[in-house]
Amino acid sequence: MTFISVIPARKNSTRLKNKNLKKIGNEPLVYYSIKSSIKSKYVKKTCLFTDSNKLINYAKKFHIDTNCRRPKTVSGKYISMHETINYFVKKKKLKHSKYKYLIILQPTSPQRTSKDIDEACEMILKNRKADSLVSSFKLNNVQA
């Protein structure tokens, strides 16, 4: 089965302008999602879906797909991820493509690794009844 990943990265975060280009360690935040996707043994294509020229220019050095520009209609702060991904799927014509699974990699998760992606891919491949998979983690010592 073939997997494609999309990294939805808006230019203007509500609270932190150009958040996805802010440095974490020595690299911009978006770097970690790009790198983990590229290193995954299951992901055959990585796409950056953004409205930022700076992000596109940065991502080009990794030779990933930057050819689907995110329009204003799916870039606002009140736009749901569902609307954003729906637009991306239609624009890239993924329903009738060789890709069976779409992996959404939020750039705000720099701790996610290619190993995490591969383990998730293996989980979905093992369960023939499953049509989606969402990752999460338990927060320790959190008070409501």
ABEGO torsion letter per residue (X at the ends): XBBBBBBBBBABBAABBGAAABBBEABBAAAAAAAAAAABAABABBBBBBABAAAAAAAAAAGBBAABBBBAAAABAABBAAAAAAAAAAAAGAAABABABBBBBBAABAABBAAAAAAAAAAAAABAABABBBBBBBBBGBBX
